[in-house]
């Protein structure tokens, strides 16, 4: 109810139960909202890059964490756009596929009665249902249902000729990529955006995917979290904030940046 953009799929606040994350956010100048009767603390304002950061990043070597962050950004893009790119290329732009791979894809899809968009929607909805079922069930049973269910359903669908094997691979990579996003709200937003991009890809090919991604970028740039631009420090550009967004700089650099921020606040 206090969000600046309640109809945006992207998270503008962070709900957490971790004391270290809350204390670290307070040191950075953020606000922690505690509500009587709730174990969750709301941290605000947050930016887009906050959705790819974890508390463990600050207990690990900065070189390794920087690599992990770039890996999260890459797989977040794949989780959002890989099914749409696959549908666009196989439906409209077959000339972009190498000949041997195109023949292999054609052979795999020869017995499939559905178009690529129907395959993608069936498998993506099934995967989301399995993931939700795995969360709701008890932990030992939920992990078994999500993993075994996906394997059994995927294998059975391929053998029955309902889904092609390349589509199973794309959905599997997309599911793995979504699990690399540490913030549940950011993962949910990317899962929501995936479906409109698939429909645009089935309608207009790569042009539709490009239009969809541009619309998402425009939406991100116009968002604000309690008055703070959502894409800061990239847009608007602030070089002093880059040490904890695209990379995780050493502690000495980050400590010096915080002192500068404190002086500006004073």
Order of alpha helices (4+ residues) and beta strands (2+ residues): beta-alpha-beta-beta-alpha-alpha-alpha-alpha-alpha-alpha-alpha-beta-beta-alpha
